[in-house]
Amino acid sequence: MTKRHRPMPAPHEGKSIAGPITEQEKRRRMRAIHGADAINAIEGAPISDYAKQLSARWADGEITHGEMVEALIKRHT
């Protein structure tokens, strides 16, 4: 049996880095968002406007990844 591992966290995961980010980091975040959106589209899972707004705030450095995840979990539970 193959042991499953949690995916490696992004280098910034768990760190509070909300605030100004570089253009390079913003582009990296936008690619991550587009990739996640594409996977959801393939699977037929709609993306809420709320999730899109949070993703944009994360990409701009207004909130951390953890804050985005926490807000989504809170909203959908």
DSSP file (Angstrom, degrees, kcal/mol; ACC not computed):
  #  RESIDUE AA STRUCTURE BP1 BP2  ACC     N-H-->O    O-->H-N    N-H-->O    O-->H-N    TCO  KAPPA ALPHA  PHI   PSI    X-CA   Y-CA   Z-CA
    1    1 A M              0   0    0      0, 0.0     2,-0.4     0, 0.0     0, 0.0   0.000 360.0 360.0 360.0 134.1    0.0    0.0    0.0
    2    2 A T        -     0   0    0      1,-0.0     2,-0.4     0, 0.0     0, 0.0  -0.664 360.0-130.0 -83.5 131.7    1.3    3.4   -0.9
    3    3 A K        -     0   0    0     -2,-0.4     2,-0.4     1,-0.0    -1,-0.0  -0.682  20.3-139.1 -81.7 129.1    1.5    5.9    1.9
    4    4 A R        -     0   0    0     -2,-0.4     2,-0.4     0, 0.0    -1,-0.0  -0.721  16.8-160.6 -91.0 137.8   -0.1    9.2    0.9
    5    5 A H        -     0   0    0     -2,-0.4     3,-0.1     3,-0.0     0, 0.0  -0.863  25.7-105.2-115.2 150.5    1.6   12.4    2.0
    6    6 A R        -     0   0    0     -2,-0.4    -1,-0.0     1,-0.1     0, 0.0  -0.501  51.9 -95.9 -66.4 140.2    0.2   15.9    2.4
    7    7 A P        -     0   0    0      0, 0.0    -1,-0.1     0, 0.0     3,-0.1  -0.219  48.6 -92.1 -56.2 149.7    1.4   18.1   -0.5
    8    8 A M        -     0   0    0      1,-0.1     2,-0.1    -3,-0.1    -3,-0.0  -0.421  47.1-114.7 -62.0 134.9    4.4   20.1    0.3
    9    9 A P        -     0   0    0      0, 0.0    -1,-0.1     0, 0.0    -3,-0.0  -0.375  32.3-100.2 -69.5 151.5    3.4   23.6    1.6
   10   10 A A    >   -     0   0    0      1,-0.1     3,-1.7    -3,-0.1     0, 0.0  -0.350  39.5-105.0 -64.1 154.6    4.2   26.6   -0.5
   11   11 A P  T 3  S+     0   0    0      0, 0.0    -1,-0.1     0, 0.0    -3,-0.0   0.779 121.7  44.6 -55.5 -26.9    7.3   28.4    0.9
   12   12 A H  T >  S+     0   0    0      2,-0.1     3,-2.2     3,-0.0    53,-0.1   0.537  82.5 124.4 -94.5  -7.7    5.1   31.1    2.3
   13   13 A E  T <  S+     0   0    0     -3,-1.7     3,-0.1     1,-0.3    51,-0.0  -0.287  79.7  14.2 -61.3 133.4    2.4   28.9    3.8
   14   14 A G  T 3  S+     0   0    0      1,-0.3     2,-0.4     0, 0.0    -1,-0.3   0.325 105.0 106.1  86.6  -7.6    1.9   29.5    7.5
   15   15 A K  S <  S-     0   0    0     -3,-2.2     2,-1.0     2,-0.0    -1,-0.3  -0.845  74.5-123.9-104.4 141.2    3.8   32.8    7.4
   16   16 A S        +     0   0    0     -2,-0.4    -3,-0.1     1,-0.2    48,-0.0  -0.737  48.5 149.1 -84.3 104.7    2.0   36.1    7.6
   17   17 A I        +     0   0    0     -2,-1.0    -1,-0.2    -5,-0.1    46,-0.1   0.115  15.7 143.1-122.9  19.5    3.1   37.9    4.4
   18   18 A A        +     0   0    0     44,-0.1    44,-0.2     3,-0.0    46,-0.1  -0.390  46.2  61.0 -60.1 136.9    0.1   40.0    3.8
   19   19 A G  S    S-     0   0    0     42,-4.2    44,-0.1    44,-0.1    -2,-0.1  -0.872  96.0  -2.7 136.0-169.9    1.2   43.3    2.5
   20   20 A P        -     0   0    0      0, 0.0     2,-0.3     0, 0.0    41,-0.1  -0.219  64.3-175.2 -55.4 135.3    3.2   44.6   -0.5
   21   21 A I        -     0   0    0     39,-0.3     2,-0.1    38,-0.1    -3,-0.0  -0.875  27.7 -98.0-127.8 162.8    4.4   41.8   -2.7
   22   22 A T     >  -     0   0    0     -2,-0.3     4,-2.3     1,-0.1     5,-0.1  -0.344  30.2-115.9 -76.0 161.2    6.6   41.9   -5.8
   23   23 A E  H  > S+     0   0    0      1,-0.2     4,-2.5     2,-0.2     5,-0.2   0.865 118.3  56.5 -63.0 -35.4    5.2   41.8   -9.3
   24   24 A Q  H  > S+     0   0    0      2,-0.2     4,-2.2     1,-0.2    -1,-0.2   0.924 108.0  46.5 -62.5 -44.5    6.9   38.4   -9.7
   25   25 A E  H  > S+     0   0    0      2,-0.2     4,-2.6     1,-0.2    -2,-0.2   0.894 110.9  52.7 -64.9 -39.6    5.1   37.0   -6.7
   26   26 A K  H  X S+     0   0    0     -4,-2.3     4,-2.4     2,-0.2    -2,-0.2   0.917 109.6  48.6 -62.8 -42.3    1.8   38.5   -7.9
   27   27 A R  H  X S+     0   0    0     -4,-2.5     4,-2.2     2,-0.2    -1,-0.2   0.900 110.8  51.1 -63.4 -40.2    2.2   36.8  -11.3
   28   28 A R  H  X S+     0   0    0     -4,-2.2     4,-2.0     1,-0.2    -2,-0.2   0.917 111.4  47.5 -62.6 -43.0    3.0   33.5   -9.5
   29   29 A R  H  X S+     0   0    0     -4,-2.6     4,-2.3     1,-0.2    -2,-0.2   0.893 109.7  52.5 -65.7 -39.6   -0.1   33.8   -7.5
   30   30 A M  H  X S+     0   0    0     -4,-2.4     4,-2.6     1,-0.2    -1,-0.2   0.896 108.3  51.2 -64.5 -38.8   -2.2   34.6  -10.5
   31   31 A R  H  X S+     0   0    0     -4,-2.2     4,-2.4     2,-0.2    -1,-0.2   0.906 109.4  51.0 -62.6 -40.3   -0.9   31.5  -12.3
   32   32 A A  H  X S+     0   0    0     -4,-2.0     4,-2.3     2,-0.2    -2,-0.2   0.909 111.0  48.0 -62.9 -42.0   -1.8   29.4   -9.2
   33   33 A I  H  X S+     0   0    0     -4,-2.3     4,-2.8     2,-0.2    -2,-0.2   0.932 111.8  48.8 -64.4 -46.3   -5.3   30.9   -9.2
   34   34 A H  H  X S+     0   0    0     -4,-2.6     4,-2.2     1,-0.2    -2,-0.2   0.887 111.4  50.7 -63.1 -38.2   -5.8   30.2  -12.9
   35   35 A G  H  X S+     0   0    0     -4,-2.4     4,-2.1     2,-0.2    -1,-0.2   0.927 112.0  46.2 -64.1 -44.7   -4.6   26.7  -12.5
   36   36 A A  H  X S+     0   0    0     -4,-2.3     4,-2.3     1,-0.2    -2,-0.2   0.902 112.5  50.9 -64.4 -41.0   -7.0   26.0   -9.6
   37   37 A D  H  X S+     0   0    0     -4,-2.8     4,-2.3     1,-0.2    -1,-0.2   0.892 109.1  51.6 -63.3 -39.3   -9.8   27.6  -11.6
   38   38 A A  H  X S+     0   0    0     -4,-2.2     4,-2.4     2,-0.2    -2,-0.2   0.910 109.4  49.4 -65.1 -42.2   -9.0   25.4  -14.6
   39   39 A I  H  X S+     0   0    0     -4,-2.1     4,-2.1     1,-0.2    -2,-0.2   0.927 111.6  49.0 -61.9 -44.6   -9.1   22.2  -12.5
   40   40 A N  H  X>S+     0   0    0     -4,-2.3     5,-2.9     1,-0.2     4,-0.5   0.892 110.6  51.0 -62.4 -39.1  -12.4   23.3  -11.0
   41   41 A A  H ><5S+     0   0    0     -4,-2.3     3,-0.9     3,-0.2    -1,-0.2   0.913 109.1  50.5 -64.8 -42.2  -13.8   24.0  -14.5
   42   42 A I  H 3<5S+     0   0    0     -4,-2.4    -1,-0.2     1,-0.3    -2,-0.2   0.894 113.2  46.1 -61.2 -39.9  -12.7   20.6  -15.7
   43   43 A E  H 3<5S-     0   0    0     -4,-2.1    -1,-0.3    -5,-0.2    -2,-0.2   0.489 115.5-116.9 -82.9  -3.1  -14.4   18.9  -12.7
   44   44 A G  T <<5 +     0   0    0     -3,-0.9    -3,-0.2    -4,-0.5    -2,-0.1   0.710  65.9 143.6  76.9  20.1  -17.5   21.0  -13.2
   45   45 A A      < -     0   0    0     -5,-2.9    -1,-0.2    -6,-0.2    -2,-0.1  -0.835  45.1-136.4 -96.2 115.3  -17.2   22.7   -9.8
   46   46 A P        -     0   0    0      0, 0.0     2,-0.6     0, 0.0    -5,-0.0  -0.346  10.8-131.4 -69.5 151.2  -18.3   26.4  -10.0
   47   47 A I        -     0   0    0    -10,-0.0   -10,-0.0    -2,-0.0     5,-0.0  -0.914  23.2-129.2-105.4 123.0  -16.2   29.0   -8.4
   48   48 A S     >  -     0   0    0     -2,-0.6     4,-2.1     1,-0.1     5,-0.2  -0.272  15.5-120.4 -69.8 155.6  -18.2   31.4   -6.2
   49   49 A D  H  > S+     0   0    0      1,-0.2     4,-2.4     2,-0.2     5,-0.2   0.871 116.2  57.0 -60.7 -36.1  -17.9   35.2   -6.6
   50   50 A Y  H  > S+     0   0    0      1,-0.2     4,-2.5     2,-0.2    -1,-0.2   0.924 106.3  48.0 -61.5 -45.0  -16.7   35.2   -2.9
   51   51 A A  H  > S+     0   0    0      1,-0.2     4,-2.5     2,-0.2    -1,-0.2   0.889 110.9  51.7 -63.5 -39.0  -13.9   32.8   -3.7
   52   52 A K  H  X S+     0   0    0     -4,-2.1     4,-2.2     2,-0.2    -1,-0.2   0.902 109.9  49.3 -63.6 -41.0  -12.9   34.9   -6.7
   53   53 A Q  H  X S+     0   0    0     -4,-2.4     4,-2.1     2,-0.2    -2,-0.2   0.923 112.2  47.4 -64.6 -44.4  -12.8   38.0   -4.5
   54   54 A L  H  X S+     0   0    0     -4,-2.5     4,-2.5     1,-0.2    -2,-0.2   0.909 110.5  52.6 -63.1 -41.6  -10.7   36.3   -1.9
   55   55 A S  H  X S+     0   0    0     -4,-2.5     4,-2.7     1,-0.2    -1,-0.2   0.907 109.2  49.4 -60.9 -42.1   -8.3   35.0   -4.5
   56   56 A A  H  X S+     0   0    0     -4,-2.2     4,-1.7     2,-0.2    -1,-0.2   0.896 110.6  50.0 -64.5 -40.4   -7.8   38.4   -6.0
   57   57 A R  H  <>S+     0   0    0     -4,-2.1     5,-2.6     2,-0.2     6,-0.8   0.895 112.2  48.2 -65.2 -39.5   -7.1   39.8   -2.5
   58   58 A W  H ><5S+     0   0    0     -4,-2.5     3,-1.4     1,-0.2    -2,-0.2   0.928 109.5  52.3 -64.9 -44.9   -4.6   37.1   -1.9
   59   59 A A  H 3<5S+     0   0    0     -4,-2.7    -1,-0.2     1,-0.3    -2,-0.2   0.838 110.0  49.7 -60.4 -33.1   -2.9   37.7   -5.3
   60   60 A D  T 3<5S-     0   0    0     -4,-1.7   -39,-0.3    -5,-0.2    -1,-0.3   0.510 117.0-113.7 -84.3  -4.9   -2.6   41.4   -4.4
   61   61 A G  T < 5S+     0   0    0     -3,-1.4   -42,-4.2    -4,-0.4    -3,-0.2   0.626  81.9 123.4  83.8  13.1   -1.0   40.6   -1.0
   62   62 A E  S   <S+     0   0    0     -5,-2.6     2,-0.3   -44,-0.2    -4,-0.2   0.824  78.7  18.8 -75.9 -31.3   -4.0   42.0    1.0
   63   63 A I  S    S-     0   0    0     -6,-0.8    -2,-0.2    -9,-0.1   -44,-0.1  -0.926  83.0-112.2-134.8 159.2   -4.5   38.7    2.8
   64   64 A T     >  -     0   0    0     -2,-0.3     4,-2.0   -46,-0.1     5,-0.1  -0.406  32.1-108.5 -84.7 167.4   -2.4   35.6    3.5
   65   65 A H  H  > S+     0   0    0    -50,-0.3     4,-2.6     1,-0.2     5,-0.2   0.919 121.5  52.5 -59.6 -43.9   -3.1   32.2    2.0
   66   66 A G  H  > S+     0   0    0    -51,-0.2     4,-2.7     1,-0.2    -1,-0.2   0.884 107.7  50.4 -61.1 -40.2   -4.1   31.0    5.5
   67   67 A E  H  > S+     0   0    0      2,-0.2     4,-2.3     1,-0.2    -1,-0.2   0.883 110.4  50.6 -65.4 -37.9   -6.6   33.9    5.9
   68   68 A M  H  X S+     0   0    0     -4,-2.0     4,-2.2     2,-0.2    -2,-0.2   0.945 112.9  44.9 -64.3 -48.2   -8.1   33.1    2.5
   69   69 A V  H  X S+     0   0    0     -4,-2.6     4,-2.6     1,-0.2     5,-0.2   0.922 112.9  51.3 -62.0 -45.0   -8.5   29.4    3.4
   70   70 A E  H  X S+     0   0    0     -4,-2.7     4,-2.6     1,-0.2    -1,-0.2   0.908 110.0  49.4 -59.9 -43.2   -9.9   30.2    6.8
   71   71 A A  H  X S+     0   0    0     -4,-2.3     4,-2.2     2,-0.2    -1,-0.2   0.896 111.8  48.7 -63.9 -40.6  -12.5   32.6    5.3
   72   72 A L  H  X S+     0   0    0     -4,-2.2     4,-2.0     2,-0.2    -2,-0.2   0.921 112.8  46.9 -66.6 -43.4  -13.6   30.0    2.7
   73   73 A I  H  X S+     0   0    0     -4,-2.6     4,-0.6     1,-0.2    -2,-0.2   0.932 113.2  49.0 -63.2 -45.0  -14.0   27.3    5.3
   74   74 A K  H >< S+     0   0    0     -4,-2.6     3,-0.6    -5,-0.2    -1,-0.2   0.900 112.7  48.3 -60.5 -41.7  -15.9   29.7    7.6
   75   75 A R  H 3< S+     0   0    0     -4,-2.2    -1,-0.2     1,-0.2    -2,-0.2   0.844 116.7  41.2 -68.2 -34.7  -18.2   30.7    4.8
   76   76 A H  H 3<        0   0    0     -4,-2.0    -1,-0.2     1,-0.2    -2,-0.2   0.284 360.0 360.0-104.3  10.4  -19.0   27.2    3.6
   77   77 A T    <<        0   0    0     -3,-0.6    -1,-0.2    -4,-0.6    -2,-0.2   0.385 360.0 360.0-121.3 360.0  -19.4   25.4    6.9
